[in-house]
Amino acid sequence: MTKKLQRCAWCGGALPRQQALGRPRVYCKQGCRQQAHIARKLAATRGLKPDEVLVSRAALEELQGLLYGLQTALEDVEGDLVSVGGTDQAYREAFDWLRRACLPLADLWIEPRAL
Protein backbone atom coordinates (compact mmCIF):
# COMPACT_ATOMS: atom_id res chain seq x y z
CA MET A 1 0.00 0.00 0.00
CA THR A 2 1.41 3.41 -0.94
CA LYS A 3 1.25 6.31 1.47
CA LYS A 4 -0.78 9.32 0.33
CA LEU A 5 1.39 12.30 -0.56
CA GLN A 6 1.02 15.02 2.06
CA ARG A 7 0.50 18.55 0.69
CA CYS A 8 1.28 22.02 2.04
CA ALA A 9 -1.83 23.73 3.40
CA TRP A 10 -0.82 26.99 1.68
CA CYS A 11 0.78 26.26 -1.70
CA GLY A 12 -0.21 22.64 -2.24
CA GLY A 13 3.40 21.55 -2.74
CA ALA A 14 4.67 18.26 -1.40
CA LEU A 15 5.65 18.30 2.26
CA PRO A 16 9.15 17.16 3.23
CA ARG A 17 9.41 13.69 4.71
CA GLN A 18 8.11 13.64 8.28
CA GLN A 19 10.50 12.78 11.08
CA ALA A 20 9.38 10.14 13.56
CA LEU A 21 8.85 12.63 16.40
CA GLY A 22 6.94 15.87 16.65
CA ARG A 23 3.75 17.30 15.23
CA PRO A 24 2.91 16.56 11.61
CA ARG A 25 3.99 19.33 9.24
CA VAL A 26 1.32 21.54 7.74
CA TYR A 27 3.45 23.86 5.58
CA CYS A 28 6.37 23.05 3.31
CA LYS A 29 8.45 26.08 4.31
CA GLN A 30 8.43 29.09 6.60
CA GLY A 31 7.24 31.41 3.81
CA CYS A 32 4.06 29.36 3.38
CA ARG A 33 3.48 29.40 7.14
CA GLN A 34 3.85 33.20 7.14
CA GLN A 35 1.49 33.67 4.16
CA ALA A 36 -1.14 31.49 5.86
CA HIS A 37 -0.77 33.55 9.04
CA ILE A 38 -1.25 36.80 7.11
CA ALA A 39 -4.30 35.35 5.35
CA ARG A 40 -5.83 34.29 8.69
CA LYS A 41 -5.25 37.78 10.12
CA LEU A 42 -6.84 39.42 7.07
CA ALA A 43 -9.82 37.07 7.29
CA ALA A 44 -10.30 37.79 10.99
CA THR A 45 -10.27 41.57 10.45
CA ARG A 46 -13.03 41.18 7.84
CA GLY A 47 -15.15 38.83 9.93
CA LEU A 48 -14.64 35.94 7.53
CA LYS A 49 -14.89 32.31 8.53
CA PRO A 50 -11.70 30.21 8.35
CA ASP A 51 -12.70 28.71 4.99
CA GLU A 52 -13.63 32.06 3.36
CA VAL A 53 -11.26 34.37 1.47
CA LEU A 54 -11.39 37.72 -0.33
CA VAL A 55 -10.30 37.86 -3.95
CA SER A 56 -10.70 40.55 -6.53
CA ARG A 57 -13.48 40.20 -9.08
CA ALA A 58 -10.85 40.31 -11.84
CA ALA A 59 -8.95 37.37 -10.30
CA LEU A 60 -12.15 35.38 -9.91
CA GLU A 61 -13.20 36.09 -13.49
CA GLU A 62 -9.76 35.10 -14.76
CA LEU A 63 -9.98 31.81 -12.84
CA GLN A 64 -13.49 31.14 -14.14
CA GLY A 65 -12.38 31.86 -17.70
CA LEU A 66 -9.41 29.50 -17.43
CA LEU A 67 -11.58 26.77 -15.90
CA TYR A 68 -14.09 27.21 -18.72
CA GLY A 69 -11.26 26.88 -21.24
CA LEU A 70 -10.11 23.68 -19.55
CA GLN A 71 -13.64 22.30 -19.54
CA THR A 72 -14.08 22.94 -23.26
CA ALA A 73 -10.64 21.46 -24.00
CA LEU A 74 -11.65 18.27 -22.17
CA GLU A 75 -14.89 18.10 -24.15
CA ASP A 76 -13.02 18.67 -27.43
CA VAL A 77 -10.48 15.96 -26.67
CA GLU A 78 -13.16 13.51 -25.61
CA GLY A 79 -15.07 14.11 -28.82
CA ASP A 80 -11.92 13.87 -30.95
CA LEU A 81 -10.88 10.56 -29.37
CA VAL A 82 -14.34 9.10 -29.94
CA SER A 83 -14.44 10.18 -33.60
CA VAL A 84 -10.80 9.39 -34.47
CA GLY A 85 -10.36 6.28 -32.38
CA GLY A 86 -7.93 5.41 -29.63
CA THR A 87 -4.67 5.22 -31.52
CA ASP A 88 -1.40 6.00 -29.75
CA GLN A 89 -0.94 9.06 -31.96
CA ALA A 90 -4.46 10.33 -31.16
CA TYR A 91 -3.83 9.98 -27.42
CA ARG A 92 -0.49 11.77 -27.72
CA GLU A 93 -2.09 14.66 -29.61
CA ALA A 94 -4.93 14.78 -27.07
CA PHE A 95 -2.44 14.89 -24.21
CA ASP A 96 -0.44 17.68 -25.86
CA TRP A 97 -3.64 19.69 -26.44
CA LEU A 98 -4.77 19.27 -22.82
CA ARG A 99 -1.31 20.15 -21.52
CA ARG A 100 -1.31 23.41 -23.49
CA ALA A 101 -4.85 24.16 -22.26
CA CYS A 102 -3.77 23.58 -18.63
CA LEU A 103 -0.62 25.74 -18.65
CA PRO A 104 -2.37 29.10 -18.09
CA LEU A 105 -4.32 27.61 -15.20
CA ALA A 106 -1.18 26.09 -13.69
CA ASP A 107 0.52 29.51 -13.79
CA LEU A 108 -2.37 31.30 -12.06
CA TRP A 109 -1.90 32.14 -8.38
CA ILE A 110 -4.45 34.13 -6.45
CA GLU A 111 -3.19 35.88 -3.32
CA PRO A 112 -5.43 36.88 -0.42
CA ARG A 113 -5.91 40.63 -0.32
CA ALA A 114 -7.00 43.31 2.11
CA LEU A 115 -9.71 45.78 1.18
C-alpha positions as CSV (number, residue, x, y, z in Angstrom):
1,M,0.0,0.0,0.0
2,T,1.4,3.4,-0.9
3,K,1.3,6.3,1.5
4,K,-0.8,9.3,0.3
5,L,1.4,12.3,-0.6
6,Q,1.0,15.0,2.1
7,R,0.5,18.6,0.7
8,C,1.3,22.0,2.0
9,A,-1.8,23.7,3.4
10,W,-0.8,27.0,1.7
11,C,0.8,26.3,-1.7
12,G,-0.2,22.6,-2.2
13,G,3.4,21.5,-2.7
14,A,4.7,18.3,-1.4
15,L,5.7,18.3,2.3
16,P,9.1,17.2,3.2
17,R,9.4,13.7,4.7
18,Q,8.1,13.6,8.3
19,Q,10.5,12.8,11.1
20,A,9.4,10.1,13.6
21,L,8.8,12.6,16.4
22,G,6.9,15.9,16.6
23,R,3.8,17.3,15.2
24,P,2.9,16.6,11.6
25,R,4.0,19.3,9.2
26,V,1.3,21.5,7.7
27,Y,3.4,23.9,5.6
28,C,6.4,23.0,3.3
29,K,8.4,26.1,4.3
30,Q,8.4,29.1,6.6
31,G,7.2,31.4,3.8
32,C,4.1,29.4,3.4
33,R,3.5,29.4,7.1
34,Q,3.8,33.2,7.1
35,Q,1.5,33.7,4.2
36,A,-1.1,31.5,5.9
37,H,-0.8,33.6,9.0
38,I,-1.3,36.8,7.1
39,A,-4.3,35.4,5.3
40,R,-5.8,34.3,8.7
41,K,-5.2,37.8,10.1
42,L,-6.8,39.4,7.1
43,A,-9.8,37.1,7.3
44,A,-10.3,37.8,11.0
45,T,-10.3,41.6,10.4
46,R,-13.0,41.2,7.8
47,G,-15.1,38.8,9.9
48,L,-14.6,35.9,7.5
49,K,-14.9,32.3,8.5
50,P,-11.7,30.2,8.3
51,D,-12.7,28.7,5.0
52,E,-13.6,32.1,3.4
53,V,-11.3,34.4,1.5
54,L,-11.4,37.7,-0.3
55,V,-10.3,37.9,-3.9
56,S,-10.7,40.6,-6.5
57,R,-13.5,40.2,-9.1
58,A,-10.9,40.3,-11.8
59,A,-8.9,37.4,-10.3
60,L,-12.1,35.4,-9.9
61,E,-13.2,36.1,-13.5
62,E,-9.8,35.1,-14.8
63,L,-10.0,31.8,-12.8
64,Q,-13.5,31.1,-14.1
65,G,-12.4,31.9,-17.7
66,L,-9.4,29.5,-17.4
67,L,-11.6,26.8,-15.9
68,Y,-14.1,27.2,-18.7
69,G,-11.3,26.9,-21.2
70,L,-10.1,23.7,-19.6
71,Q,-13.6,22.3,-19.5
72,T,-14.1,22.9,-23.3
73,A,-10.6,21.5,-24.0
74,L,-11.7,18.3,-22.2
75,E,-14.9,18.1,-24.2
76,D,-13.0,18.7,-27.4
77,V,-10.5,16.0,-26.7
78,E,-13.2,13.5,-25.6
79,G,-15.1,14.1,-28.8
80,D,-11.9,13.9,-30.9
81,L,-10.9,10.6,-29.4
82,V,-14.3,9.1,-29.9
83,S,-14.4,10.2,-33.6
84,V,-10.8,9.4,-34.5
85,G,-10.4,6.3,-32.4
86,G,-7.9,5.4,-29.6
87,T,-4.7,5.2,-31.5
88,D,-1.4,6.0,-29.8
89,Q,-0.9,9.1,-32.0
90,A,-4.5,10.3,-31.2
91,Y,-3.8,10.0,-27.4
92,R,-0.5,11.8,-27.7
93,E,-2.1,14.7,-29.6
94,A,-4.9,14.8,-27.1
95,F,-2.4,14.9,-24.2
96,D,-0.4,17.7,-25.9
97,W,-3.6,19.7,-26.4
98,L,-4.8,19.3,-22.8
99,R,-1.3,20.2,-21.5
100,R,-1.3,23.4,-23.5
101,A,-4.8,24.2,-22.3
102,C,-3.8,23.6,-18.6
103,L,-0.6,25.7,-18.6
104,P,-2.4,29.1,-18.1
105,L,-4.3,27.6,-15.2
106,A,-1.2,26.1,-13.7
107,D,0.5,29.5,-13.8
108,L,-2.4,31.3,-12.1
109,W,-1.9,32.1,-8.4
110,I,-4.4,34.1,-6.4
111,E,-3.2,35.9,-3.3
112,P,-5.4,36.9,-0.4
113,R,-5.9,40.6,-0.3
114,A,-7.0,43.3,2.1
115,L,-9.7,45.8,1.2
